Amino acid sequence: MKLISIVVPFYNEEPMADHYFEKLFEVLNPLKNKYNFEVVSVNDGSKDRTLEILLENQKKHNEIRVVNLTRNFGHESAVCAGLSSAKGDAIIPMDADLQDPPEVIVSLLEKFEEGYEVVNAKRRARDTDTFLKKKTASMFYKFISKLSKKVKIPEDVGHFRLISRRALDEVLALGEVTRVFRVEVPFVGFKTTEVEFVRPPREFGETHYNYKNMFELASDSITSTTVVPLRFSLIPTIFFGGLTFLSLITMLVFDILFWCNVRPLGEFELMIWLIANIIGIFGSAIFVTLTIMSEYLAKTFKEAQHRPVFLIDKIYEPRKEE
């Protein structure tokens, strides 16, 4: 039978972990006559009893493997650690807050059996999100879809999806240090489809994914996908260059009028006006260019360091059945 890996990152999920496994195995148990399962549970440096709870659940469910990271590396890195440790013929990363409903796994596997190597779980609606989050998410997907050109980033699709072993091996072979799974999967391609689901509200605990995390994800997604923003500076440079040219022409005209004793402005006011315009024009162009370049230089710096995305403290394998 095919082995299916469920990859789940945990960070301070003490209130949620037991409930998650209860719901997950309600879905997996009826499928065990068709598939073997492993649940790769990644403890991302939790400061509460999450690791202890994972090990307690491992005693109840022989399918659970616990990957304990040396510290908190962040959501993307924890997902990457789980994917790197997964052994399945198909792999399904999902969150532990049950906003990625385990029931959708059945639909993902059905599409996998139809021959699809990537099956995206797409949110049908974002009713559980705040107005601000809905708007920023919509703006992000529209923006990145225009920039990404041939790499089409699916809208309202997070980590929750099924990916075949062949496709995952290609994703893991990518060389970048800044890992953005929702960008890397569309990049490698393969036969892709999607299933829709309604995202329920979180039942216990609080989300650890704030606006700062979302901004960092958006930034990494854009800079990992395209170099188009590097060319954005060309447009303001041309625009400001045109203004600079007009300012020089204006300066020449005012200079001629001044020598002809026609003085629409006083000498002092004229010089202040010209200097202020030139400084503003050149300063704006420089700042726009430097802002965009600094984002890419920061990413280049991280890539040049080539530090590991995660470090595993220990992998707790399940007991072998006698």
GUTIBA-13496 format. One record per residue (C-alpha): x, y, z. Coordinates in steps of 0.1 Angstrom, whole numbers, padded with zeros to 4 digits, always signed. Each point is the difference from the previous one (the first is absolute). Layout:
GUTIBA-13496
XYZ/...
This chain:
GUTIBA-13496
+0000+0000+0000/+0011+0036-0006/+0014+0019+0029/-0016+0034+0006/+0019+0025+0021/-0019+0027+0020/+0024+0028+0009/-0011+0022+0029/+0021+0028+0016/-0008+0008+0037/+0010+0031+0019/-0015+0005+0035/-0031-0021-0009/-0005-0015+0035/-0038+0010-0001/-0005-0015-0035/+0023-0030-0004/-0022-0027+0015/-0031+0012-0017/+0019+0002-0034/+0011-0037+0002/-0035-0011+0011/-0015+0017-0031/+0028-0011-0023/-0002-0037+0008/-0038+0001-0003/+0007+0006-0037/+0031-0022-0004/-0013-0032+0018/-0027-0008-0027/+0027+0004-0027/+0025-0025+0015/-0013-0028-0021/+0012+0019-0031/+0031+0020+0012/+0027-0001+0026/+0005+0033+0018/+0027+0018+0019/-0007+0033+0018/+0032+0020+0001/-0005+0024+0029/+0026+0027+0002/+0005+0018+0033/+0013+0034-0010/+0017+0009+0033/-0032+0002+0021/+0003+0015+0034/-0030-0018+0015/-0009-0037+0003/-0004-0006-0037/+0029-0024-0004/-0012-0020+0030/-0036-0002-0014/+0014-0011-0034/+0019-0029+0016/-0030-0010+0020/-0021-0002-0031/+0028-0020-0017/-0006-0027+0026/-0037-0001-0011/+0006+0002-0037/+0029-0020-0016/-0002+0022-0031/+0014+0031+0018/+0036+0010-0005/+0012+0030+0020/+0027+0023-0014/+0013+0023+0027/+0019+0031-0012/+0028+0015+0021/-0019+0033+0003/-0028+0020-0016/+0009+0005-0037/-0034+0012-0012/-0029-0015-0019/+0016-0004-0035/+0031-0016+0015/-0020-0024+0021/-0020-0010-0031/+0033-0005-0019/+0013-0022+0029/-0031-0021-0002/+0001-0004-0037/+0037-0009+0001/-0008-0027+0025/-0031-0014-0017/+0003-0034-0017/-0034-0002-0017/-0010-0006-0036/-0022+0031+0004/+0005+0027+0026/-0027+0023+0015/+0012+0030+0021/-0026+0016+0021/-0004+0022+0032/-0008-0014+0034/-0028+0026+0008/-0026-0020-0020/-0006+0029-0023/+0014-0024-0026/-0028-0026+0005/+0012-0036+0001/-0032-0010-0019/+0015+0016-0031/+0027-0027-0001/-0025-0024-0015/-0006+0023-0030/+0038+0006-0004/+0006-0037-0001/-0028-0005-0026/+0017+0025-0023/+0034-0016+0006/-0015-0034-0011/-0012+0017-0032/+0036+0007-0009/+0006+0035+0013/+0034+0007+0016/-0010+0032+0017/-0034+0006+0015/-0006+0034+0015/-0025+0005+0028/-0016+0034-0009/-0020+0020+0025/-0034+0006-0014/-0005+0030+0023/+0019+0020+0026/-0029+0006+0024/+0022-0007+0030/+0025+0027-0009/-0002+0037+0010/-0009+0026-0026/+0036+0012+0000/+0014-0035-0005/-0024-0007-0029/+0009+0033-0018/+0038-0005+0005/-0002-0036-0011/-0020+0010-0031/+0025+0027-0009/+0029-0023+0005/-0013-0027-0023/-0009+0025-0027/+0034+0016+0003/+0020-0031-0001/-0020-0016-0028/+0009+0030-0022/+0037-0003+0009/+0004-0037-0001/-0005-0003-0038/+0002-0037-0008/+0000-0012+0036/-0037+0002+0010/-0004+0003+0037/-0035-0014+0009/-0022+0024+0019/-0012-0009+0035/+0022-0031+0002/+0024-0003+0029/+0021-0030+0010/-0030-0023+0001/+0003-0022-0031/+0010-0034-0012/+0033-0003-0018/+0015-0032-0015/+0033-0014+0009/+0014+0009-0034/-0011+0036+0003/+0012+0003+0036/+0034-0013-0009/+0003+0028-0026/-0011+0026+0025/+0025-0012+0026/+0027+0001-0027/-0004+0038-0004/+0030+0018+0012/-0013+0031+0017/+0002+0005+0038/-0031+0022+0002/-0026-0027-0004/-0036+0010-0011/-0019-0033-0006/-0030+0017-0016/+0023+0015-0026/+0024-0030-0005/-0028-0025-0008/-0014+0020-0029/+0035+0006-0012/+0008-0038-0004/-0033-0004-0019/-0014-0036-0006/-0036-0009-0006/-0021+0021+0024/-0036+0004+0011/-0018+0013+0030/-0028-0008+0024/-0019+0027+0019/-0009+0001+0036/-0015+0024+0026/+0026+0011+0025/-0015-0003+0035/+0009+0022+0030/+0028-0011+0024/-0016-0020+0028/+0027+0004+0028/+0029+0022+0007/+0011+0030-0020/+0017+0004-0033/+0037+0005-0001/+0000+0015-0034/-0002+0038+0003/+0002+0028-0025/+0038+0002+0004/+0002-0037-0011/-0023+0007-0029/+0020+0029-0012/+0032-0021+0002/-0017-0028-0020/-0012+0025-0026/+0034+0015-0004/+0017-0034-0002/-0026-0012-0025/+0005+0029-0023/+0038+0001+0001/+0001-0038-0004/-0023+0001-0030/+0012+0028-0022/+0026+0028-0006/-0027+0023-0015/+0001+0024+0030/+0037+0006-0008/-0012+0016-0032/-0026+0022+0017/+0026+0026+0006/+0004+0005-0037/-0034+0017-0003/+0005+0026+0028/+0035+0005-0012/-0013+0009-0035/-0027+0021+0015/+0023+0018+0024/+0026+0003-0028/-0026+0018-0021/-0008+0024+0029/+0037+0006+0005/+0003+0009-0037/-0030+0024+0003/+0016+0015+0031/+0032+0006-0019/-0019+0016-0029/-0019+0021+0025/+0032+0010+0017/+0014+0010-0034/-0031+0021-0008/+0001+0017+0033/+0037+0007-0004/-0007+0016-0034/-0029+0020+0014/+0022+0011+0029/+0027+0013-0023/-0027+0018-0021/-0011+0018+0032/-0033-0020+0000/-0002-0014+0035/-0032-0020+0007/+0017-0011+0032/+0026+0016+0021/+0036-0014-0003/-0001-0016+0034/-0035-0015-0005/+0010-0013-0034/+0030-0018+0013/-0019-0015+0029/-0027-0012-0024/+0025-0017-0023/+0020-0016+0027/-0030-0014+0018/-0014-0015-0032/+0033-0015-0011/+0006-0015+0035/-0036-0013+0001/+0002-0016-0034/+0033-0017+0004/-0006-0009+0036/-0033-0017-0008/+0015-0020-0029/+0029-0011+0022/-0022-0011+0029/-0024-0019-0022/+0029-0019-0016/+0018-0007+0033/-0032-0012+0016/-0005-0027-0026/+0036-0009-0002/+0003-0004+0037/-0027-0026+0001/+0018-0021-0026/+0034+0006+0017/-0015-0012+0033/-0012-0032-0017/+0034-0005-0018/+0017+0004+0034/-0021-0028+0015/+0006-0022-0030/+0038+0006+0001/+0001-0010+0037/-0015-0033-0011/-0010-0009+0036/-0022-0030+0006/-0038+0007-0002/-0005-0021+0032/+0020-0022+0024/-0015-0032+0014/+0006-0008+0036/-0014-0035-0001/-0025-0021-0019/-0023-0022+0022/-0009-0030-0021/-0032-0019+0010/+0003-0034+0017/+0001-0029-0024/-0029-0023+0004/+0010-0034+0012/
